[in-house]
Amino acid sequence: MSVKLLSGFAMRIMVAKGKASLRRMEKASHNPEAENLQLLKKIIKKNKNTEYGRLHNFGDIKSPDDFRKNVPVSGYEDYAPYIERIKNGEKNVLVSSKILGFSRTSGSSGVPKYIPATAASLKAYVRYTWTRALALGAERIEKQGGKYKPGKGIFLSPATNECLPNGMICSNIAEIGARQYGRFYPYILTVPGRNLFDVHDGDYTYNVYRFALQDENASFIFSVFFSINVSQVAYLKNNWRMIVDDIDKGTIDKSVAIKPELRGYLQKRIKPMHERAAYLREQFEKGFDETVFKRIWPNMTVVSGIGNASFRPSADYIRSLSQGIPLDFSIYGASEALVAACYELENTDMQLLTDSCYYEFIRYGDESGTVLGIGDLAEGEKYEILITNQAGLYRYRLKDVLEVRGFRNKCPLISFVFRKGQMFNIAGEKFSEEDARNTFEMIEKAHGLNIESWLFYQDDGVLPNRYVLLYEDENGFDLGDYIDEIEDYMGQCNKRYPSQREKGFIGRLAVQKQLTGTHKQWAERCVSLGASAAQIKPVHSLDNIEKKEFFLSRIQQNNREAEL
């Protein structure tokens, strides 16, 4: 059977699996509490003979109340000693299942966290990422009376292929989940080869586009965050001529940084494509307008990536290039677990996945810490979420605050609001990342701006302390002319801010420009220190010393003391 036929067969299987996952989500939405309780019982039963299970009397747990009495609310620090032992090869410590790898994240304090992954914990990623997005795209075409045409996908997030000394994979959760498709890569992704390109092998973005552009039948684009897609489109704008020339000649340009072994491997898998190259030149010369994706890949059915909350500007930019192609706002999760996924295209509200984790909630601002279940949630309210996953974390505080946007049947639809700890509190106003983001959205809307790289920080070097807005701008717009307006927006987003300003408890806002490329340099620095590009999120607050030193050392000198 030819590669093309095998690819079509594999993609149809992916779509079929995705449709099954969508049916699973719909079914679970009718009785989410029962579905979630069933998962808890399964987790407890399976792990009752682990060291952690014996210590917390899993064998005596018969109900959610028993679970809460026997198992304490926890954080990563409670698991760190256990995880170190698991990393050294011990078994049956936190979970009875085999550990397939560790998701490494920098942690809010900059200290790495190592989150175990098992086949069961990864199953949600397999069910609800690529296959779900593909199914949504295919169903849209079918509902419009069309016929789904299978085509490979473009995966924009590079691998790291890093391991612990014992050889166990240690990367980000998206990559560990993606590895479950390993043997299918040649048939479902435009990137050729045995696995995803390693970011250390050379110019990953070139490799992605070199093979994506030559495939006119590519049917989906997937990135962990839409911001990754944005940065790679910028690369394409600057380098499309070189890439198209290589497609024309069947070459890999000598200027491309790439390991000799990989260059040789790829060179054997390419050939001159004169007609495709001529078509691509014609399309790119028309410009990067709203039709460019559809002109290059007429078979494109969906563009998927996390694009709500902090990533909204990135999603809006990708939308401006993809007319006729729906956006899928993908998933909400963390290294610890996949929590929710979109059940329809062009909708940022995500359905809680009751077969991924067992969930508990604490209403945001409730000092008593009363723990609630799925059935206790109310639309419009915000909650801190606790998870019990299938890889050894029990009643674990993600430190994320979510908002219930509504319900699909009886299942909550949620949206990420902010992460606890990413908050300023000069005088009891508790100015959150959500407040900062809403303020900046009002600034952008009022002046027709699209400034993606910005952050607030609390300046405690002056009395009274004040907020400082740092931003990058390549278009010459000076936010320093709009101090009072910005402070008014801050007050609209945080009702205590105006009163604390009037009382003199908070100083006047300052605005400063960052050197162009500062946020990009931060991302590159994180990658150079071992972080995965898929983990790097927009920096909107300076929540540790490392970030403060980096960003505050890159302020334009002529604006360093500017106050607005």
Backbone torsions as a table, in degrees:
resi	resn	phi	psi	omega
1	MET	NA	136.9	-177.5
2	SER	-70.5	160.9	178.3
3	VAL	-60.6	-38.2	-179.4
4	LYS	-62.7	-43.7	179.0
5	LEU	-67.0	-40.8	178.0
6	LEU	-63.6	-38.1	178.8
7	SER	-64.2	-45.5	178.6
8	GLY	-61.1	-40.6	178.6
9	PHE	-63.8	-45.4	-179.3
10	ALA	-63.9	-41.0	-178.8
11	MET	-68.1	-36.9	177.1
12	ARG	-65.6	-35.0	175.4
13	ILE	-64.1	-43.1	178.9
14	MET	-59.1	-45.7	179.9
15	VAL	-63.3	-43.1	179.5
16	ALA	-61.1	-42.0	177.3
17	LYS	-64.0	-39.2	178.4
18	GLY	-64.2	-40.4	177.8
19	LYS	-64.7	-36.9	176.6
20	ALA	-63.8	-38.7	178.9
21	SER	-67.1	-38.8	176.9
22	LEU	-64.3	-39.5	176.1
23	ARG	-65.0	-36.6	178.8
24	ARG	-63.5	-42.8	178.1
25	MET	-62.8	-43.3	-179.0
26	GLU	-63.1	-44.0	179.3
27	LYS	-62.6	-44.2	-178.4
28	ALA	-64.8	-25.6	-176.4
29	SER	-67.6	-18.4	-177.2
30	HIS	-81.3	-27.3	-179.2
31	ASN	-146.8	63.7	-173.0
32	PRO	-64.4	-34.3	-179.3
33	GLU	-62.0	-46.6	-178.9
34	ALA	-65.3	-41.1	178.8
35	GLU	-61.6	-43.0	-176.8
36	ASN	-71.2	-37.6	177.5
37	LEU	-65.2	-37.4	177.4
38	GLN	-60.8	-40.0	178.3
39	LEU	-66.0	-41.7	178.7
40	LEU	-59.0	-46.0	-179.8
41	LYS	-60.3	-39.6	179.0
42	LYS	-63.6	-44.0	-179.9
43	ILE	-63.4	-46.0	-178.0
44	ILE	-63.7	-46.9	-178.6
45	LYS	-62.1	-43.2	-175.9
46	LYS	-67.3	-29.7	-172.1
47	ASN	-113.6	16.4	-175.7
48	LYS	-68.4	-22.1	-178.7
49	ASN	-101.0	8.6	172.4
50	THR	-75.0	167.0	178.1
51	GLU	-58.9	-44.3	-178.9
52	TYR	-67.6	-39.4	-179.7
53	GLY	-64.9	-39.7	177.5
54	ARG	-68.8	-39.7	-179.1
55	LEU	-61.9	-32.9	-176.3
56	HIS	-110.9	21.7	170.0
57	ASN	55.5	46.0	179.4
58	PHE	-57.3	-32.9	-178.8
59	GLY	-63.0	-20.3	-179.0
60	ASP	-97.8	-1.3	-175.8
61	ILE	-84.6	118.6	-179.0
62	LYS	-119.4	-10.3	-174.1
63	SER	-151.7	167.0	175.0
64	PRO	-57.9	-35.9	177.9
65	ASP	-64.1	-42.5	176.1
66	ASP	-59.9	-42.0	-179.1
67	PHE	-59.3	-44.4	-178.3
68	ARG	-70.1	-32.5	179.6
69	LYS	-72.1	-35.9	-173.7
70	ASN	-91.5	-25.4	-173.4
71	VAL	-118.1	123.3	-178.6
72	PRO	-78.2	154.1	169.0
73	VAL	-63.5	139.1	-168.8
74	SER	-136.4	167.6	173.6
75	GLY	-135.6	177.3	-174.8
76	TYR	-58.4	-36.2	-177.5
77	GLU	-59.4	-26.4	178.3
78	ASP	-71.7	-22.7	-175.6
79	TYR	-103.6	-16.3	-173.5
80	ALA	-52.1	-45.8	179.4
81	PRO	-62.8	-39.5	178.1
82	TYR	-63.6	-44.1	-175.9
83	ILE	-65.4	-36.4	176.9
84	GLU	-61.1	-39.1	178.1
85	ARG	-67.1	-39.5	178.2
86	ILE	-64.8	-40.2	177.6
87	LYS	-60.5	-29.5	179.8
88	ASN	-87.6	5.6	172.2
89	GLY	107.5	-4.0	179.7
90	GLU	-68.9	147.0	-178.4
91	LYS	-118.5	162.3	174.4
92	ASN	60.3	36.6	-178.9
93	VAL	-92.6	-65.8	178.4
94	LEU	-100.0	-30.5	-174.2
95	VAL	-145.5	148.1	-177.3
96	SER	-81.1	-21.4	-176.8
97	SER	-73.6	159.7	176.3
98	LYS	-67.8	136.0	176.2
99	ILE	-85.0	121.6	-177.3
100	LEU	-90.0	-17.5	-179.5
101	GLY	169.4	-178.2	179.6
102	PHE	-127.4	135.2	170.9
103	SER	-90.3	119.9	-178.5
104	ARG	-101.0	130.0	177.3
105	THR	-131.6	152.6	-175.5
106	SER	-69.8	-24.0	-178.6
107	GLY	78.1	156.1	-176.2
108	SER	-67.2	-23.9	-179.8
109	SER	-96.0	0.2	-178.5
110	GLY	89.2	-6.2	177.9
111	VAL	-86.4	125.9	-176.6
112	PRO	-59.5	141.1	171.2
113	LYS	-112.2	142.8	179.2
114	TYR	-119.0	109.5	-175.8
115	ILE	-102.7	119.3	-179.3
116	PRO	-64.9	149.5	175.8
117	ALA	-127.2	136.1	176.7
118	THR	-120.9	170.1	178.0
119	ALA	-59.0	-39.5	-179.1
120	ALA	-68.4	-40.6	-178.8
121	SER	-70.5	-28.3	179.5
122	LEU	-82.1	-17.1	-175.3
123	LYS	-58.8	-36.7	179.7
124	ALA	-63.0	-38.5	178.4
125	TYR	-65.4	-38.2	178.6
126	VAL	-66.8	-39.4	-177.6
127	ARG	-73.1	-39.1	-162.7
128	TYR	-116.7	12.4	177.1
129	THR	-106.0	-97.5	-175.6
130	TRP	-57.7	-51.7	-172.5
131	THR	-62.9	-39.9	178.3
132	ARG	-61.8	-46.6	-179.2
133	ALA	-62.7	-43.6	178.9
134	LEU	-61.2	-42.3	-179.5
135	ALA	-64.5	-41.1	178.3
136	LEU	-61.9	-41.8	178.2
137	GLY	-65.4	-42.8	-180.0
138	ALA	-65.9	-42.4	-179.5
139	GLU	-63.7	-35.9	178.2
140	ARG	-61.6	-45.2	179.6
141	ILE	-63.0	-43.2	-178.1
142	GLU	-66.1	-37.7	178.4
143	LYS	-67.3	-26.2	178.7
144	GLN	-86.6	4.8	178.4
145	GLY	88.4	6.0	-179.7
146	GLY	-92.3	-175.3	179.8
147	LYS	-125.4	128.4	179.7
148	TYR	-67.2	130.0	177.7
149	LYS	-110.5	112.2	-176.5
150	PRO	-65.4	136.2	176.9
151	GLY	-152.4	155.0	-178.5
152	LYS	-65.4	163.9	-179.2
153	GLY	-109.1	161.1	178.1
154	ILE	-107.4	113.8	-179.2
155	PHE	-104.2	117.1	-168.7
156	LEU	-93.2	-7.3	-174.2
157	SER	-98.5	121.5	-177.6
158	PRO	-72.5	156.5	174.5
159	ALA	-87.6	164.2	174.6
160	THR	-115.1	-26.8	176.6
161	ASN	52.9	36.2	179.4
162	GLU	-94.1	148.3	-176.1
163	CYS	-133.9	159.0	170.0
164	LEU	-73.3	167.1	178.4
165	PRO	-55.0	-27.0	-179.9
166	ASN	-85.4	3.9	176.8
167	GLY	93.2	-4.4	-179.0
168	MET	-75.6	137.0	-177.5
169	ILE	-60.4	138.3	179.8
170	CYS	-140.1	97.8	-172.3
171	SER	-144.6	-145.9	174.8
172	ASN	-103.4	159.7	-172.0
173	ILE	-65.4	-33.1	179.5
174	ALA	-63.4	-40.8	-179.2
175	GLU	-70.6	-41.8	179.4
176	ILE	-61.9	-39.9	176.4
177	GLY	-64.9	-42.2	-179.4
178	ALA	-62.8	-29.3	-179.1
179	ARG	-64.1	-17.3	178.5
180	GLN	-66.1	-17.6	178.2
181	TYR	-96.1	5.2	-168.1
182	GLY	-38.0	-54.1	-174.3
183	ARG	-71.4	-12.5	-179.3
184	PHE	-94.7	-6.6	-175.4
185	TYR	-48.3	-47.7	-177.0
186	PRO	-61.5	-17.6	-175.1
187	TYR	-106.2	-15.1	-177.0
188	ILE	-118.2	-12.0	-179.5
189	LEU	-125.1	146.3	177.6
190	THR	-69.8	-25.8	175.9
191	VAL	-66.9	121.2	-179.3
192	PRO	-80.2	165.3	171.5
193	GLY	117.9	-177.0	-173.4
194	ARG	-82.3	-25.7	176.8
195	ASN	-156.7	-177.0	179.1
196	LEU	-64.1	145.3	176.7
197	PHE	-59.3	137.7	176.4
198	ASP	-80.2	134.7	-179.4
199	VAL	-59.3	-23.5	-178.9
200	HIS	-85.4	-6.4	-177.6
201	ASP	-79.7	-14.1	-179.0
202	GLY	146.7	-153.1	-175.3
203	ASP	-75.4	91.6	-176.3
204	TYR	-62.0	-41.9	-176.4
205	THR	-63.2	-39.8	174.9
206	TYR	-58.6	-48.5	-178.2
207	ASN	-58.1	-42.1	179.3
208	VAL	-59.5	-53.4	-174.8
209	TYR	-74.6	-29.7	179.3
210	ARG	-55.6	-39.5	-176.8
211	PHE	-98.6	-26.3	177.1
212	ALA	-69.2	-40.9	-177.1
213	LEU	-68.8	-31.6	-178.5
214	GLN	-77.1	-11.4	-178.6
215	ASP	-100.3	98.5	-177.3
216	GLU	-69.6	-15.8	-176.6
217	ASN	-97.1	7.6	178.9
218	ALA	-53.1	134.6	-170.2
219	SER	-115.4	-12.4	176.7
220	PHE	-154.1	154.9	174.2
221	ILE	-120.5	129.3	178.6
222	PHE	-129.4	127.9	170.2
223	SER	-134.1	152.0	179.5
224	VAL	-60.2	-49.1	176.6
225	PHE	-122.0	145.9	176.6
226	PHE	-62.1	-24.6	179.4
227	SER	-62.7	-30.8	175.6
228	ILE	-65.0	-42.9	178.1
229	ASN	-59.9	-41.7	-179.4
230	VAL	-61.5	-48.3	-177.7
231	SER	-64.4	-33.3	-178.7
232	GLN	-79.3	-28.0	171.6
233	VAL	-64.4	-38.3	177.2
234	ALA	-59.9	-40.5	176.6
235	TYR	-62.3	-44.0	-178.6
236	LEU	-62.4	-41.0	178.7
237	LYS	-57.8	-38.4	-176.1
238	ASN	-84.7	-19.5	-169.7
239	ASN	-127.4	9.5	-175.0
240	TRP	-62.5	-33.9	-179.2
241	ARG	-62.4	-45.4	178.5
242	MET	-62.3	-44.0	-177.4
243	ILE	-66.3	-43.1	179.9
244	VAL	-65.3	-38.4	175.7
245	ASP	-60.1	-40.3	178.2
246	ASP	-65.5	-38.2	176.9
247	ILE	-64.2	-39.1	179.5
248	ASP	-63.3	-44.9	-173.5
249	LYS	-90.5	-15.6	-174.5
250	GLY	74.5	40.8	-175.5
251	THR	-128.8	173.2	168.9
252	ILE	-124.3	116.3	-173.0
253	ASP	-53.8	140.9	-177.7
254	LYS	-63.1	-23.8	-178.0
255	SER	-76.1	-13.6	-177.4
256	VAL	-74.2	124.3	178.1
257	ALA	-75.1	114.7	-177.4
258	ILE	-159.1	139.6	-179.1
259	LYS	-63.1	140.3	-177.2
260	PRO	-54.1	-39.9	-179.0
261	GLU	-62.3	-44.5	179.7
262	LEU	-69.2	-40.4	177.9
263	ARG	-56.6	-46.4	179.3
264	GLY	-63.3	-41.3	179.3
265	TYR	-61.0	-45.0	-178.6
266	LEU	-71.5	-39.0	-176.7
267	GLN	-58.2	-32.9	179.6
268	LYS	-71.0	-14.2	-173.8
269	ARG	-109.4	13.0	178.9
270	ILE	-126.4	156.7	177.1
271	LYS	-147.3	161.1	178.8
272	PRO	-59.8	137.2	177.9
273	MET	-131.4	79.4	-172.5
274	HIS	-65.3	-43.6	-177.0
275	GLU	-67.3	-43.5	179.2
276	ARG	-63.2	-42.0	179.7
277	ALA	-62.6	-42.3	179.5
278	ALA	-62.8	-41.5	178.6
279	TYR	-63.4	-44.1	-179.1
280	LEU	-64.0	-41.0	178.0
281	ARG	-58.8	-44.5	-179.8
282	GLU	-60.0	-43.1	-177.6
283	GLN	-70.2	-43.9	-179.4
284	PHE	-67.5	-33.1	179.2
285	GLU	-68.3	-18.8	174.5
286	LYS	-74.6	-17.8	176.9
287	GLY	106.6	168.4	180.0
288	PHE	-95.4	72.7	178.2
289	ASP	-98.1	-166.6	-174.9
290	GLU	-69.1	-11.2	-178.1
291	THR	-103.2	2.1	-169.0
292	VAL	-62.0	-42.7	179.9
293	PHE	-62.7	-43.8	-177.3
294	LYS	-69.7	-32.3	177.3
295	ARG	-69.4	-39.6	-179.2
296	ILE	-74.2	-42.1	-177.7
297	TRP	-126.2	81.5	-176.0
298	PRO	-61.9	-17.6	-178.9
299	ASN	-92.6	5.6	-176.1
300	MET	-65.9	126.9	-176.8
301	THR	-107.9	-24.1	-177.4
302	VAL	-161.7	144.9	171.2
303	VAL	-117.8	121.7	-170.7
304	SER	-119.7	140.6	176.1
305	GLY	176.1	159.9	177.2
306	ILE	-73.7	120.9	-173.0
307	GLY	-139.5	13.8	176.2
308	ASN	-94.2	178.7	177.2
309	ALA	50.1	-120.2	-173.9
310	SER	-62.4	-21.9	-173.5
311	PHE	-98.9	8.5	-177.6
312	ARG	-57.6	-45.6	179.1
313	PRO	-58.6	-36.6	178.5
314	SER	-65.9	-42.7	178.5
315	ALA	-63.4	-40.2	179.0
316	ASP	-62.5	-38.1	179.5
317	TYR	-66.6	-44.9	179.2
318	ILE	-63.4	-35.9	177.0
319	ARG	-60.9	-34.1	-177.8
320	SER	-70.1	-9.5	179.5
321	LEU	-111.1	-2.7	-167.0
322	SER	-130.4	43.9	176.8
323	GLN	-56.5	134.0	-179.9
324	GLY	87.4	-5.1	178.4
325	ILE	-118.0	118.1	-178.5
326	PRO	-70.1	151.6	175.0
327	LEU	-96.7	140.3	171.7
328	ASP	-111.4	121.7	-177.0
329	PHE	-85.6	12.3	160.9
330	SER	66.7	-118.2	-165.5
331	ILE	-135.4	166.2	166.5
332	TYR	-126.6	127.8	177.9
333	GLY	-168.1	-169.9	179.3
334	ALA	-148.0	-179.2	176.8
335	SER	-58.9	-28.3	-175.8
336	GLU	-77.2	-28.8	-176.0
337	ALA	-177.2	156.6	167.8
338	LEU	-89.5	126.9	-171.6
339	VAL	-107.3	-39.1	-174.1
340	ALA	-152.2	160.7	178.9
341	ALA	-147.9	154.1	177.2
342	CYS	-72.7	139.5	179.7
343	TYR	-105.9	-3.8	174.5
344	GLU	-151.1	156.9	-177.6
345	LEU	-72.4	154.5	175.7
346	GLU	60.2	27.1	179.1
347	ASN	-133.3	121.8	-177.9
348	THR	-83.7	-11.0	177.2
349	ASP	-72.1	135.4	-173.6
350	MET	-120.6	139.9	-179.7
351	GLN	-84.2	132.4	176.2
352	LEU	-60.8	131.5	-177.3
353	LEU	-94.1	100.1	-172.8
354	THR	-76.6	-9.9	177.4
355	ASP	-99.4	5.8	179.8
356	SER	-98.0	-50.1	-178.8
357	CYS	-139.7	164.3	166.4
358	TYR	-93.9	134.2	-172.1
359	TYR	-115.7	143.8	168.6
360	GLU	-134.8	159.9	-173.4
361	PHE	-139.7	149.9	171.9
362	ILE	-125.5	123.1	-178.7
363	ARG	-59.8	130.5	-176.5
364	TYR	-62.9	127.7	-178.9
365	GLY	93.1	-5.7	178.7
366	ASP	-80.2	103.9	-176.9
367	GLU	-67.7	-20.8	-179.2
368	SER	-74.1	-20.4	179.8
369	GLY	71.3	24.8	180.0
370	THR	-59.6	127.8	-177.1
371	VAL	-89.4	133.2	-177.7
372	LEU	-117.2	160.1	175.6
373	GLY	-105.5	-179.9	-178.8
374	ILE	-57.6	-39.9	-178.0
375	GLY	-70.1	-10.3	-178.1
376	ASP	-94.5	-4.9	-173.2
377	LEU	-77.5	148.8	-178.0
378	ALA	-126.9	142.5	-179.8
379	GLU	-60.8	136.8	178.0
380	GLY	87.8	-10.7	180.0
381	GLU	-89.4	155.3	178.3
382	LYS	-109.4	144.1	-175.5
383	TYR	-141.5	144.7	165.3
384	GLU	-83.4	140.4	-174.9
385	ILE	-106.5	139.5	172.0
386	LEU	-115.6	138.6	-179.8
387	ILE	-123.9	149.1	165.0
388	THR	-119.1	110.4	-174.7
389	ASN	-97.8	-173.4	-177.2
390	GLN	-104.1	26.1	179.8
391	ALA	-134.4	19.1	171.3
392	GLY	105.7	11.0	175.4
393	LEU	-108.2	128.2	-173.8
394	TYR	-125.1	124.8	-179.8
395	ARG	52.8	50.2	-171.0
396	TYR	-93.9	129.9	179.3
397	ARG	-83.3	112.1	174.7
398	LEU	-71.0	-20.8	-176.3
399	LYS	69.4	18.0	174.8
400	ASP	-97.4	143.2	174.5
401	VAL	-108.9	127.8	-177.5
402	LEU	-116.0	155.3	173.3
403	GLU	-114.3	136.7	174.5
404	VAL	-83.0	113.7	-175.5
405	ARG	-87.8	-16.0	-177.5
406	GLY	158.5	-160.6	-178.6
407	PHE	-138.5	143.5	167.3
408	ARG	-103.0	108.8	-166.8
409	ASN	55.4	-108.6	179.5
410	LYS	-110.5	1.3	-175.0
411	CYS	-93.0	131.8	-179.6
412	PRO	-63.5	140.1	169.2
413	LEU	-103.4	125.1	-170.8
414	ILE	-121.7	161.6	174.9
415	SER	-140.9	134.5	176.6
416	PHE	-65.8	134.9	-179.8
417	VAL	-108.2	-59.4	176.0
418	PHE	-164.3	168.8	178.6
419	ARG	-99.8	129.4	178.6
420	LYS	-59.3	138.9	-177.0
421	GLY	101.4	-28.8	175.6
422	GLN	-88.2	70.7	-172.4
423	MET	-150.1	144.1	175.2
424	PHE	-102.8	148.6	-178.4
425	ASN	-154.0	71.2	-177.6
426	ILE	-68.6	-43.4	-174.4
427	ALA	-142.4	41.0	177.9
428	GLY	83.8	5.8	-177.8
429	GLU	-80.8	-22.3	178.3
430	LYS	51.3	62.1	178.9
431	PHE	-78.1	109.8	-171.3
432	SER	-91.9	171.8	174.8
433	GLU	-62.6	-33.5	176.6
434	GLU	-62.3	-43.9	178.3
435	ASP	-61.0	-43.0	179.7
436	ALA	-62.2	-45.0	-178.3
437	ARG	-65.2	-42.4	179.1
438	ASN	-65.2	-37.6	176.5
439	THR	-59.7	-46.4	-176.5
440	PHE	-69.5	-33.2	176.4
441	GLU	-63.4	-36.6	177.9
442	MET	-68.1	-38.3	176.4
443	ILE	-61.3	-48.3	-177.7
444	GLU	-61.8	-43.7	-178.0
445	LYS	-65.6	-39.8	-177.1
446	ALA	-66.6	-30.4	-173.8
447	HIS	-120.3	11.0	177.4
448	GLY	63.1	37.4	-176.0
449	LEU	-99.3	164.1	171.8
450	ASN	-144.5	77.7	-178.1
451	ILE	-104.8	105.0	-173.9
452	GLU	-81.3	-32.1	-172.8
453	SER	-98.3	103.0	-179.3
454	TRP	-153.8	159.8	174.7
455	LEU	-159.8	156.5	171.3
456	PHE	-109.4	148.3	168.8
457	TYR	-145.7	158.7	-179.0
458	GLN	-92.7	116.9	-178.7
459	ASP	-91.6	104.0	-179.8
460	ASP	-98.3	13.9	177.7
461	GLY	-89.2	-2.4	177.1
462	VAL	-127.9	157.8	177.3
463	LEU	-121.0	130.2	-7.9
464	PRO	-68.9	160.0	176.7
465	ASN	-57.6	154.0	-178.1
466	ARG	-139.7	167.7	171.1
467	TYR	-93.3	145.9	175.0
468	VAL	-125.8	132.1	175.6
469	LEU	-102.6	119.9	175.3
470	LEU	-108.0	138.7	-179.6
471	TYR	-152.5	156.1	172.9
472	GLU	-105.1	141.5	179.3
473	ASP	-149.5	126.7	178.8
474	GLU	-102.9	-0.3	-173.9
475	ASN	-107.7	6.1	175.2
476	GLY	79.9	11.3	179.0
477	PHE	-83.2	127.6	-175.5
478	ASP	-106.3	104.7	178.4
479	LEU	-66.9	-12.3	178.2
480	GLY	-63.3	-16.3	178.9
481	ASP	-84.5	-1.4	-170.3
482	TYR	-131.0	36.2	-177.5
483	ILE	-58.0	-53.1	-176.6
484	ASP	-60.3	-39.6	179.1
485	GLU	-63.5	-43.2	-179.9
486	ILE	-64.9	-42.2	178.8
487	GLU	-64.3	-32.9	176.1
488	ASP	-64.2	-42.0	177.4
489	TYR	-63.8	-40.2	177.9
490	MET	-59.3	-39.4	179.0
491	GLY	-69.3	-33.4	176.9
492	GLN	-68.9	-31.8	-177.7
493	CYS	-86.9	-23.8	179.4
494	ASN	-136.9	105.7	-169.5
495	LYS	-66.0	-20.8	-179.1
496	ARG	-86.7	-16.1	-177.3
497	TYR	-60.4	-48.3	-178.2
498	PRO	-60.5	-41.4	-177.6
499	SER	-67.4	-38.1	179.3
500	GLN	-71.3	-29.2	174.4
501	ARG	-69.2	-44.4	-179.3
502	GLU	-62.6	-36.1	179.8
503	LYS	-75.1	-10.5	-179.6
504	GLY	83.1	12.5	179.5
505	PHE	-77.5	-22.7	179.8
506	ILE	-125.2	132.8	179.1
507	GLY	-76.1	172.0	-177.6
508	ARG	-70.3	140.5	179.8
509	LEU	-54.7	142.5	171.3
510	ALA	-117.0	147.8	179.6
511	VAL	-128.3	132.0	-178.5
512	GLN	-139.0	145.0	178.2
513	LYS	-89.7	140.1	174.0
514	GLN	-89.4	155.7	171.7
515	LEU	-62.9	138.1	-179.1
516	THR	-57.8	132.2	179.0
517	GLY	92.9	3.3	-176.9
518	THR	-60.1	-47.9	-177.6
519	HIS	-66.7	-36.3	177.0
520	LYS	-64.9	-41.2	179.2
521	GLN	-64.5	-36.0	177.2
522	TRP	-62.8	-45.5	179.4
523	ALA	-61.6	-42.7	179.5
524	GLU	-64.4	-37.4	178.8
525	ARG	-64.4	-43.4	179.0
526	CYS	-60.2	-42.1	179.0
527	VAL	-64.3	-41.3	-178.6
528	SER	-65.2	-23.5	179.4
529	LEU	-92.7	5.2	173.7
530	GLY	110.1	-3.9	178.3
531	ALA	-74.5	152.8	175.4
532	SER	-84.2	143.1	177.4
533	ALA	-59.3	-28.0	-178.9
534	ALA	-71.6	-16.5	-178.5
535	GLN	-92.3	-14.3	-169.3
536	ILE	-80.7	118.3	-177.1
537	LYS	-108.4	157.4	177.5
538	PRO	-56.7	136.6	178.0
539	VAL	-89.3	114.2	179.4
540	HIS	-116.8	-1.0	175.1
541	SER	-154.1	152.7	-179.9
542	LEU	-99.1	92.5	-170.5
543	ASP	-102.6	7.7	172.4
544	ASN	-152.9	166.7	-174.5
545	ILE	-62.0	-38.8	-178.0
546	GLU	-59.9	-45.6	178.7
547	LYS	-65.1	-41.3	-179.5
548	LYS	-60.1	-47.2	-178.7
549	GLU	-62.7	-39.6	-177.2
550	PHE	-69.1	-54.6	-172.7
551	PHE	-73.8	-35.3	-178.8
552	LEU	-75.6	-14.3	175.9
553	SER	-87.7	-1.1	-176.3
554	ARG	-124.8	47.8	176.1
555	ILE	-104.5	136.2	178.9
556	GLN	-56.9	128.3	-172.4
557	GLN	-58.9	-39.2	-176.8
558	ASN	-73.6	-6.4	178.5
559	ASN	-114.5	-0.4	-171.0
560	ARG	-54.9	-37.3	-177.3
561	GLU	-107.3	11.2	-176.8
562	ALA	-67.9	131.3	175.1
563	GLU	-116.1	145.5	-179.4
564	LEU	-115.6	NA	NA
